[in-house]
Amino acid sequence: MISVVRGTRDLYGDELATWHRLEDIFRTTSAAYGYNEFRTPILEHTELFKRGVGENTDIVGKEMYTFDDRGGDSLTMRPEMTAPIVRAAIEHNLVRHSPVTRLWYAGPLFRYERPQKGRFRQFHQYGAECLGSPNPEADAEVILLAYDVLRRIGVTRFSLEINSLGTADARAAYRAVLVDYLERHAHALSEDSQRRITSNPLRVLDSKAPQDRPIVDAAPRLADHLDADSIEHFTSVRTLLDVAGIPYTVNPLMVRGLDYYSHTVFEFTTDALGSQNAICGGGRYDPLFALVGGTPTPAVGFSIGIERVVMLLEAEAGGFPLAPAPDVYVVAAGDDARLPAALLAVRLRRAGLSVHTDLLRRSVKGQMKEADRLRSRYVVTLGDDELKAGTVQIKNMADGSQTSIAQSDIVTVLAPTP
């Protein structure tokens, strides 16, 4: 038997119905904030991620699905969404046409990682990007959007952590201080952290290796090296969150995995999913436009891991909500009723109802059993008597009541005009 590719999964049934509900929330909540949907191709030129993500990152160095096509171009299945959105904004002059451009997206991403709970090789993200504003109001807006999406989904076991990475100049000065400190303790650090001292020293602060924690806890703090502009920006973000009533904690050790982040960074985490505790991450990435080849443009955004949110929703609710039930099940009682029953189903569907019919030519008892299994709201029965009289039997499955009406009235009865 050919099975699903390792690190990918099929979606169906009640879980897929949950995904549909989440997608509706993504769409309506984004629209409430003035964000428009944007879709980018799954395939991008590899150079985009080498520039935008960085050749020294694990994403580019170890995790991307990259291949040469028949024309000799190096293509990559997108491993993240921010660089493609920036590429598209530059290519289509989005910010020139709209000085503040608000975009949201949802779709699959691909990374070659060791599959485990909450981590897949094909995974999905919802996210939003606010392009064009350098001000703290934009930072607060995207955090509020992410918070409202999570609340509307119905999850409650999550918390928000924020930090400031400051300006590029402030971060460069801090980086020198941090590298000096880490080099003096390199012998006690994990292998990954030793490697990161030269490639991405700020990531050492985010290390989960137990042996690194005492060294990280005693490390110099970026907050002590921020300039006045950085402090003012972060203070304004915090004030806006306070006014909006959004609970948060400041985590001075939180950094992002990519070098292009600046000023505000944030994460939503949960204690319900074990080690894969991050369900949303984001921040300001003003330098990225220039890295990708565009005009310097301020930008801030976030992404939410859909699989992890679904897992959190399942954990909190004790299972997935049931998929929507059909409005009507049309029962054909006898061979002569099969074609009229099919035509009746067409009428009801065109009136906006969801309708199931029997395709296995089962008995009336078998069809009623199927209608009950599907949790149909109504059962409409057509038999010889109904065909002669031009009527149908309607059964309300909730209370068991039955009534006979004219076939011509069925749409009016079951799908009344609001």
KABELWO-V849375 format. One record per residue. N is the residue number from 0. PSI is psi in whole degrees, -180 to 180 (none if undefined). NEAR is the number of other C-alpha atoms within 12 Angstrom. D_CENTER is the distance of its C-alpha to the mean C-alpha in Angstrom with 1 decimal. Layout:
n & psi & near & d_center
N & PSI & NEAR & D_CENTER
N & PSI & NEAR & D_CENTER
//
This chain:
n & psi & near & d_center
0 & 138 & 3 & 31.7
1 & 122 & 5 & 28.8
2 & 172 & 9 & 25.7
3 & 148 & 12 & 22.1
4 & 138 & 13 & 21.5
5 & 133 & 18 & 21.1
6 & 3 & 22 & 17.6
7 & 168 & 26 & 16.1
8 & 156 & 21 & 16.1
9 & 147 & 15 & 16.8
10 & 133 & 16 & 15.0
11 & 171 & 14 & 17.5
12 & -143 & 17 & 19.2
13 & -33 & 19 & 18.0
14 & -43 & 26 & 14.7
15 & -36 & 22 & 13.9
16 & -35 & 20 & 15.1
17 & -42 & 30 & 12.6
18 & -43 & 33 & 9.7
19 & -41 & 23 & 11.7
20 & -42 & 26 & 12.1
21 & -43 & 32 & 8.5
22 & -36 & 29 & 8.3
23 & -40 & 19 & 11.6
24 & -42 & 25 & 10.5
25 & -46 & 38 & 8.0
26 & -49 & 29 & 11.1
27 & -39 & 22 & 13.8
28 & -40 & 30 & 12.7
29 & -43 & 35 & 12.1
30 & -36 & 20 & 15.5
31 & -27 & 18 & 17.1
32 & 2 & 27 & 16.6
33 & 20 & 21 & 17.9
34 & 136 & 27 & 14.9
35 & 143 & 25 & 15.3
36 & 143 & 26 & 13.1
37 & 135 & 28 & 13.8
38 & 129 & 22 & 13.6
39 & 160 & 27 & 15.0
40 & 154 & 24 & 16.8
41 & -34 & 25 & 15.6
42 & 133 & 29 & 19.0
43 & 161 & 32 & 20.1
44 & 135 & 29 & 23.4
45 & -35 & 32 & 23.4
46 & -31 & 26 & 25.2
47 & -44 & 35 & 22.1
48 & -29 & 40 & 20.4
49 & -41 & 29 & 23.9
50 & -48 & 28 & 24.4
51 & -34 & 39 & 21.0
52 & -38 & 37 & 19.8
53 & 130 & 26 & 23.4
54 & -21 & 22 & 25.7
55 & 0 & 23 & 26.3
56 & 157 & 28 & 22.8
57 & -34 & 25 & 21.9
58 & -52 & 29 & 19.1
59 & -40 & 29 & 21.8
60 & -29 & 20 & 24.6
61 & -24 & 17 & 23.4
62 & -11 & 27 & 19.9
63 & 145 & 33 & 19.7
64 & 100 & 29 & 20.6
65 & 141 & 28 & 23.4
66 & 158 & 17 & 26.3
67 & 129 & 16 & 29.1
68 & -178 & 14 & 29.3
69 & -18 & 8 & 32.7
70 & -1 & 8 & 33.4
71 & 3 & 9 & 33.0
72 & 139 & 15 & 29.8
73 & 118 & 21 & 27.5
74 & 153 & 25 & 24.0
75 & 137 & 31 & 20.7
76 & 124 & 33 & 17.6
77 & 127 & 40 & 15.0
78 & -12 & 42 & 13.9
79 & 169 & 42 & 11.9
80 & -18 & 43 & 11.1
81 & -47 & 47 & 13.3
82 & -44 & 39 & 16.6
83 & -38 & 36 & 16.0
84 & -42 & 44 & 15.2
85 & -43 & 46 & 18.3
86 & -45 & 31 & 20.3
87 & -39 & 27 & 19.7
88 & -39 & 37 & 20.6
89 & -47 & 27 & 23.8
90 & -36 & 18 & 24.6
91 & 10 & 16 & 24.4
92 & 42 & 22 & 25.8
93 & -43 & 26 & 23.1
94 & -28 & 30 & 24.1
95 & -38 & 17 & 27.7
96 & -28 & 13 & 27.3
97 & 101 & 16 & 25.1
98 & -35 & 18 & 25.9
99 & 111 & 27 & 22.7
100 & 121 & 35 & 19.9
101 & 120 & 34 & 16.6
102 & 147 & 41 & 13.8
103 & 160 & 40 & 10.2
104 & 163 & 36 & 8.3
105 & 133 & 38 & 5.9
106 & 179 & 30 & 7.5
107 & 148 & 30 & 9.2
108 & 164 & 38 & 10.6
109 & 127 & 30 & 13.8
110 & 139 & 30 & 15.8
111 & 96 & 29 & 19.0
112 & 167 & 24 & 18.8
113 & 114 & 16 & 20.6
114 & 138 & 19 & 18.5
115 & 178 & 18 & 18.3
116 & 123 & 20 & 16.6
117 & 3 & 30 & 12.9
118 & 119 & 31 & 13.5
119 & 163 & 30 & 13.7
120 & -32 & 29 & 15.1
121 & 119 & 34 & 12.8
122 & 172 & 36 & 9.2
123 & 144 & 35 & 5.9
124 & 147 & 35 & 3.3
125 & 140 & 45 & 2.8
126 & 172 & 46 & 6.1
127 & 147 & 48 & 9.7
128 & 132 & 47 & 13.1
129 & 112 & 47 & 16.5
130 & 132 & 41 & 19.3
131 & -17 & 35 & 23.0
132 & 127 & 28 & 23.5
133 & 0 & 29 & 24.9
134 & 155 & 29 & 25.3
135 & -21 & 34 & 23.8
136 & -35 & 28 & 22.9
137 & -42 & 37 & 20.0
138 & -48 & 45 & 18.8
139 & -38 & 39 & 19.2
140 & -46 & 36 & 17.5
141 & -33 & 45 & 14.1
142 & -43 & 45 & 14.4
143 & -40 & 36 & 15.4
144 & -48 & 42 & 12.6
145 & -42 & 41 & 10.0
146 & -46 & 40 & 12.7
147 & -37 & 26 & 13.3
148 & -47 & 38 & 9.8
149 & -41 & 37 & 10.1
150 & -41 & 23 & 13.7
151 & -29 & 23 & 13.3
152 & -32 & 31 & 11.2
153 & 3 & 25 & 14.3
154 & 148 & 29 & 13.7
155 & -22 & 25 & 16.5
156 & 70 & 26 & 17.0
157 & 158 & 29 & 15.3
158 & 156 & 29 & 17.0
159 & 130 & 34 & 16.7
160 & 139 & 33 & 18.7
161 & 160 & 37 & 19.7
162 & 168 & 38 & 22.3
163 & 130 & 45 & 24.0
164 & -4 & 48 & 24.7
165 & -171 & 39 & 27.2
166 & 169 & 34 & 28.6
167 & -40 & 25 & 29.3
168 & -44 & 19 & 32.9
169 & -40 & 26 & 32.4
170 & -36 & 32 & 30.0
171 & -41 & 23 & 32.5
172 & -41 & 23 & 35.2
173 & -38 & 27 & 33.3
174 & -42 & 35 & 32.3
175 & -42 & 22 & 36.1
176 & -43 & 23 & 36.8
177 & -44 & 33 & 34.0
178 & -42 & 31 & 35.1
179 & -43 & 18 & 38.7
180 & -46 & 25 & 37.8
181 & -37 & 35 & 35.6
182 & -32 & 24 & 38.3
183 & -18 & 16 & 40.8
184 & 14 & 24 & 38.8
185 & -35 & 26 & 37.4
186 & -24 & 17 & 39.6
187 & -4 & 20 & 37.8
188 & 160 & 28 & 34.2
189 & 164 & 24 & 32.1
190 & -44 & 16 & 32.2
191 & -44 & 25 & 28.7
192 & -36 & 33 & 29.6
193 & -41 & 28 & 33.0
194 & -35 & 23 & 31.4
195 & -14 & 28 & 29.0
196 & -39 & 30 & 32.0
197 & -30 & 22 & 32.8
198 & -41 & 22 & 29.4
199 & 74 & 33 & 27.0
200 & -30 & 37 & 28.9
201 & -28 & 39 & 26.4
202 & -22 & 33 & 24.1
203 & -33 & 41 & 27.0
204 & -23 & 38 & 26.3
205 & 9 & 26 & 23.0
206 & 140 & 30 & 24.8
207 & -2 & 22 & 24.4
208 & 126 & 20 & 27.8
209 & -38 & 15 & 30.2
210 & -19 & 21 & 33.1
211 & -22 & 27 & 31.3
212 & -45 & 21 & 30.7
213 & -37 & 19 & 34.3
214 & -43 & 28 & 34.4
215 & -42 & 33 & 31.1
216 & -29 & 21 & 32.1
217 & 4 & 16 & 35.4
218 & 155 & 30 & 34.0
219 & 148 & 24 & 34.5
220 & 135 & 29 & 31.9
221 & -34 & 32 & 30.2
222 & -29 & 29 & 30.7
223 & -5 & 21 & 34.4
224 & 10 & 27 & 34.3
225 & 144 & 30 & 32.3
226 & 176 & 24 & 34.3
227 & -40 & 17 & 35.0
228 & -42 & 22 & 32.4
229 & -42 & 30 & 29.6
230 & -43 & 25 & 30.9
231 & -42 & 20 & 31.1
232 & -49 & 30 & 27.6
233 & -38 & 36 & 26.1
234 & -40 & 28 & 28.5
235 & -42 & 23 & 27.5
236 & -46 & 37 & 23.7
237 & -40 & 34 & 24.8
238 & -44 & 20 & 27.1
239 & -39 & 25 & 24.6
240 & -39 & 29 & 22.3
241 & -45 & 16 & 25.5
242 & -36 & 13 & 26.5
243 & -6 & 19 & 23.2
244 & 30 & 14 & 23.7
245 & 116 & 26 & 20.5
246 & 142 & 21 & 21.6
247 & 165 & 26 & 21.0
248 & 150 & 20 & 23.0
249 & 123 & 24 & 24.1
250 & 100 & 25 & 23.6
251 & -12 & 30 & 26.1
252 & -4 & 31 & 25.1
253 & 130 & 37 & 21.4
254 & 171 & 38 & 20.9
255 & 158 & 36 & 18.2
256 & -7 & 31 & 18.7
257 & 145 & 36 & 19.5
258 & -18 & 33 & 22.8
259 & -1 & 37 & 21.7
260 & 148 & 38 & 20.3
261 & 164 & 38 & 22.9
262 & -126 & 48 & 23.5
263 & 131 & 49 & 20.7
264 & 153 & 41 & 18.1
265 & 159 & 47 & 16.0
266 & 143 & 36 & 13.9
267 & 126 & 42 & 12.7
268 & 164 & 32 & 14.2
269 & 155 & 28 & 15.4
270 & 11 & 20 & 18.7
271 & -3 & 26 & 17.8
272 & 18 & 26 & 16.3
273 & -140 & 18 & 19.2
274 & -28 & 16 & 19.0
275 & 71 & 25 & 15.2
276 & -11 & 26 & 14.9
277 & 126 & 33 & 12.3
278 & -13 & 44 & 8.9
279 & 140 & 40 & 8.5
280 & 149 & 39 & 10.9
281 & -174 & 47 & 12.5
282 & -176 & 49 & 16.0
283 & 137 & 52 & 18.6
284 & 54 & 44 & 19.4
285 & -37 & 38 & 22.6
286 & -10 & 30 & 24.3
287 & -38 & 38 & 21.8
288 & -44 & 36 & 23.2
289 & -36 & 22 & 26.6
290 & -35 & 27 & 25.5
291 & -11 & 32 & 24.2
292 & 13 & 21 & 27.4
293 & -177 & 27 & 26.9
294 & 139 & 22 & 28.5
295 & 128 & 22 & 27.4
296 & 127 & 32 & 24.8
297 & 145 & 34 & 23.1
298 & 151 & 45 & 19.3
299 & 145 & 47 & 16.6
300 & -173 & 47 & 12.8
301 & 167 & 45 & 9.8
302 & 144 & 40 & 6.4
303 & 130 & 40 & 4.3
304 & 111 & 38 & 4.7
305 & -43 & 39 & 3.8
306 & -42 & 36 & 7.6
307 & -37 & 38 & 8.7
308 & -39 & 44 & 7.7
309 & -43 & 39 & 9.4
310 & -41 & 31 & 12.2
311 & -42 & 34 & 12.7
312 & -42 & 33 & 13.0
313 & -41 & 26 & 15.4
314 & -41 & 22 & 17.3
315 & -37 & 22 & 17.9
316 & -9 & 20 & 18.8
317 & 24 & 13 & 20.8
318 & 173 & 16 & 19.2
319 & 143 & 24 & 17.2
320 & 151 & 23 & 18.6
321 & 145 & 22 & 20.9
322 & 153 & 20 & 19.9
323 & 138 & 21 & 21.7
324 & 151 & 24 & 25.4
325 & 152 & 28 & 27.5
326 & -41 & 32 & 29.8
327 & 141 & 41 & 32.8
328 & 122 & 43 & 34.4
329 & 119 & 45 & 37.5
330 & 127 & 45 & 40.2
331 & 114 & 40 & 43.0
332 & 87 & 31 & 46.2
333 & 159 & 24 & 48.2
334 & -38 & 21 & 48.3
335 & -20 & 18 & 49.6
336 & -7 & 29 & 46.6
337 & -49 & 28 & 43.9
338 & -46 & 23 & 44.1
339 & -36 & 30 & 44.4
340 & -41 & 38 & 41.4
341 & -42 & 26 & 39.3
342 & -38 & 19 & 40.4
343 & -40 & 35 & 39.7
344 & -39 & 35 & 36.1
345 & -45 & 21 & 35.8
346 & -45 & 25 & 37.1
347 & -40 & 32 & 34.7
348 & -42 & 24 & 31.6
349 & -17 & 14 & 32.8
350 & 0 & 21 & 33.1
351 & 6 & 19 & 29.4
352 & 152 & 29 & 29.6
353 & 128 & 25 & 27.9
354 & 134 & 35 & 30.8
355 & 145 & 34 & 31.6
356 & 163 & 40 & 35.0
357 & 128 & 33 & 36.8
358 & 4 & 18 & 37.0
359 & 6 & 14 & 39.0
360 & 47 & 20 & 42.1
361 & 168 & 20 & 42.0
362 & 167 & 19 & 44.5
363 & -41 & 27 & 43.9
364 & -43 & 17 & 43.3
365 & -38 & 19 & 40.7
366 & -40 & 29 & 38.9
367 & -38 & 29 & 39.0
368 & -40 & 19 & 37.6
369 & -41 & 25 & 34.6
370 & -39 & 32 & 34.1
371 & -41 & 26 & 34.1
372 & -37 & 17 & 31.6
373 & -8 & 26 & 29.2
374 & 37 & 24 & 29.8
375 & 141 & 32 & 31.0
376 & -40 & 29 & 32.1
377 & 151 & 36 & 35.2
378 & 125 & 42 & 37.5
379 & 123 & 47 & 39.7
380 & 132 & 43 & 42.7
381 & 122 & 40 & 45.1
382 & -170 & 27 & 48.4
383 & -44 & 21 & 51.9
384 & -42 & 18 & 52.9
385 & -38 & 26 & 50.0
386 & -40 & 26 & 50.6
387 & -38 & 15 & 54.3
388 & -10 & 16 & 53.6
389 & 33 & 22 & 50.6
390 & 175 & 25 & 48.5
391 & 154 & 35 & 45.4
392 & 128 & 33 & 44.8
393 & 126 & 32 & 41.6
394 & 126 & 29 & 40.5
395 & 112 & 24 & 38.2
396 & -16 & 26 & 36.4
397 & -43 & 14 & 35.7
398 & -3 & 9 & 39.3
399 & 1 & 13 & 41.2
400 & 147 & 14 & 43.1
401 & 148 & 17 & 44.4
402 & 155 & 19 & 45.8
403 & 129 & 24 & 47.4
404 & 165 & 24 & 46.8
405 & 141 & 21 & 47.8
406 & -34 & 29 & 45.5
407 & -18 & 17 & 45.6
408 & 1 & 20 & 44.0
409 & -39 & 31 & 41.0
410 & -42 & 26 & 38.5
411 & -38 & 18 & 39.9
412 & -44 & 22 & 39.8
413 & -23 & 31 & 36.3
414 & 63 & 21 & 34.5
415 & 145 & 13 & 36.3
416 & 130 & 10 & 35.6
417 & none & 5 & 34.0
//
